């Protein structure tokens, strides 16, 4: 994902032009709202917890999740 352009509007909203890779999806979250995670978790999570998350990958050698 690459942010190409962003502009703050007078009403507080933002215009953002984003370029996504072919395998990426863009999702928007309200950090003060609550979201139900999908199966198999089915937990309720506040939006700010999702926004503070980090992308990880599985390390075969260390047998652990590492931040990408």
C-alpha positions in Angstrom: 0.0 0.0 0.0 1.2 3.4 -0.9 -0.4 6.7 0.0 -0.2 8.9 -3.2 -2.1 12.0 -1.9 -4.0 13.1 1.2 -5.8 16.3 2.0 -7.6 17.5 5.1 -11.0 19.1 4.4 -12.5 22.1 6.3 -15.3 19.9 7.7 -12.7 17.5 9.3 -13.0 14.8 6.7 -10.1 13.6 4.6 -9.5 12.8 1.0 -6.9 10.1 0.5 -5.6 8.5 -2.7 -4.1 5.1 -2.0 -2.4 2.6 -4.4 -2.9 -1.1 -3.4 -0.9 -4.1 -4.4 -2.9 -6.8 -6.3 -3.3 -8.9 -3.2 -4.2 -6.1 -0.7 -7.6 -5.0 0.5 -8.4 -1.7 2.2 -10.7 -1.7 5.2 -11.8 1.3 7.3 -12.3 1.2 11.1 -13.8 3.6 13.6 -11.4 3.4 16.5 -14.3 4.1 19.0 -16.6 1.4 17.5 -16.8 -2.3 18.4 -16.4 -5.1 15.8 -17.1 -8.8 16.0 -14.3 -11.0 14.7 -15.2 -13.8 12.3 -15.1 -17.5 12.9 -13.4 -19.2 14.8 -12.8 -16.3 17.2 -16.2 -14.6 17.5 -14.8 -12.1 19.9 -15.8 -8.4 20.2 -12.9 -6.0 19.7 -12.7 -2.2 19.8 -11.6 -0.5 16.6 -8.5 1.0 18.2 -7.2 -2.5 19.0 -7.4 -3.4 15.3 -5.8 -0.2 14.3 -2.8 -0.8 16.7 -2.2 -4.3 15.2 0.9 -5.2 13.3 1.4 -7.4 10.2 3.1 -10.7 11.0 4.5 -13.7 9.2 5.2 -17.2 10.4 9.0 -18.0 10.9 9.5 -21.6 10.1 13.0 -21.7 11.7 12.0 -20.0 15.0 8.5 -21.6 15.0 7.0 -18.2 16.0 5.1 -15.2 14.6 7.4 -12.3 13.8 6.5 -8.7 12.7 7.0 -8.1 9.0 
